[in-house]
Amino acid sequence: ETGVTQTPRHLVMGMTNKKSLKCEQHLGHNAMYWYKQSAKKPLELMFVYNFKEQTENNSVPSRFSPECPNSSHLFLHLHTLQPEDSALYLCASSQETSEKLFFGSGTQLSVL
Amino acid sequence: AQSVAQPEDQVNVAEGNPLTVKCTYSVSGNPYLFWYVQYPNRGLQFLLKYITGDNLVKGSYGFEAEFNKSQTSFHLKKPSALVSDSALYFCAVRDMGGGSYIPTFGRGTSLIVHP
């Protein structure tokens, strides 16, 4: 295991639902990331937190709302999503923002 | 701006044969290059990286990558493929000359090793 745990592994939600994705890292890293993975597309960076401060927001729609209460935990709050938001959402962490990333197994999200 | 291209959606190779997965990059300064592997139902795992030094970098599971500055390439290689190497491979680049400190990933190449 990589030391980065994501829950749930699978999530099916309607367009009017509100849900949250959770990520926890046990590596003592100070940077955490959310990525979106869609088939045959480049891995898409969504948000970056460094020492609990958001340092990157890659023009992500407001229906995605991140939260980083401490260096070990990262959430992605979802509301009024669209079917095109269906994808694998990956959390990652690193010791510094320029070092190699450690990824969780992801949450496979389906929006109906 | 930094970018990376993986020109092949899929690479097929027979077990025991050498394999190459291609990656080209574009940066304004010097590149910091990575390869990651993703097995089914898993997140990405780090394989190897290049910063400076020897152009041939060795990584996990017998993989290596060759940095070629003139061709702006960083191809992943393995002398003898295994069926268990079948996975999705991602190349990533970060521009050490400035700009974003976050690596940019390619779209991935699916490697299929046939028995």
Interface residues (C-beta under 8 A of the other chain):
Chain A: T2 V4 Q6 Y33 Y35 K40 K41 P42 L43 L45 V48 E56 L90 C91 A92 T97 S98 K100 L101 F102 F103 G104 S105 G106
Chain B: V4 D9 Y32 F34 Y36 N41 R42 G43 L44 Q45 F46 K49 F90 R94 S100 Y101 I102 P103 T104 F105 G106 R107 G108
